[in-house]
């Protein structure tokens, strides 16, 4: 009886271990292509953010919006790329505009 139980347990272990190797890995999701409008908006946002960095006037929301737009571009989500690129461009331009305003030190 003990030999039968040991053989049954051994067969169970072999059957279970054989199933463990049959899992399939998920393939990478297919990336869509961006519309030309989205690609243009992303390129403009990258240029605006680079200009704001050069002027030391980069707002953090401009940088985070650009990162979100670039992430959306990798998935091919044109609508999100356009929205986030516009946010990044607007914030970068406002940062540059703010940097050109007079300092508040003169009012002390």
N, C-alpha and C positions, 0 to 999 in steps of 0.2 A: 504494500500500500504506500509506503514512504517513497519508494522508487517511482511510483506512478505520479505522486504529487510533485516530486522534484522534476520529473520529465514534463509535466504539465506547466509548471512555473517556467522552466527553461524554454519551452515552446512559446509561451506567452511573451517572454522577454524578447525572443527573436522576432516575433511578429510585430511587436510594438516598435522595436528599434528599426525594423525594415520600413515602417511607415514614416519614421522621422526624417528620412532623407528624401522624401518625395515632394516636399514643399517647393513651390515655384517662387522665384523672386519677382517682385513687381517691376515691370519695365518703366523707364522714365516716361512721364507724360509727354505727349506730343506738344510741341510749342507751336502756337499759331504765328501768323505773320502780322506785323503791324501795318496799319494803314499809313499812307504817305503823310497824312495830316498828323498822326500820332508821332511818327518818326521826326517830322519837322519840329513839332512842339518839344519833344525830348531833346533834340539837338540845341534848340534855342534855350531851354532851361539849363542845360549843362553849360552853355556859354555865359548865361546870366549869373549863375552861381559861381563860376570861375572868376568872373569880373568882380563880383561882390567880395570874394576871397582876396583878390588882388588889392582891393580898396580897404581891406580889413573892416568890412561892413556886412559880413554874412550873418543873417539871423538864423537861429537854430531850426526854425520851422521850414526855412527854405531848403536847408540841407536834408532834413528828414523827408520833406515832400519829394525831393529829387531822388532819394534812395527808394522811396515807395514807387515812384514812376519807373525807375530802372528795374525794380523787381517785377512790376506789372508788365514791362516790356519783355522780360524773359518768358512770361507765360503767354504773351501775345494778346493781352487785354488792352486794346486800343483806347477804349473809353476811359479807363482808369489812368492810362498813360497821359492822355490829354488833360484830364482833370488835375492830376498831381503835378504835371509839368507846368500848367498855368499857375498853380499855387506857388511852386518853387520860383518861377520867373517873377511873379508879382512881388513876392517877399524879398527876393534878391534886389529888385529895382528899388523897392522902398527902403531897404537897408542902405543902398548907395545914396539915395536921396537924403536920408536921415543923417548920414555921415557928412554931407555937404552943408548942413545947417550950422549956424553959429553955436559955439560952445556955451553952456550955461555958466561957465566960470566967470564970464564978464559981468554977470548980474550980481555978484557977491559984494 
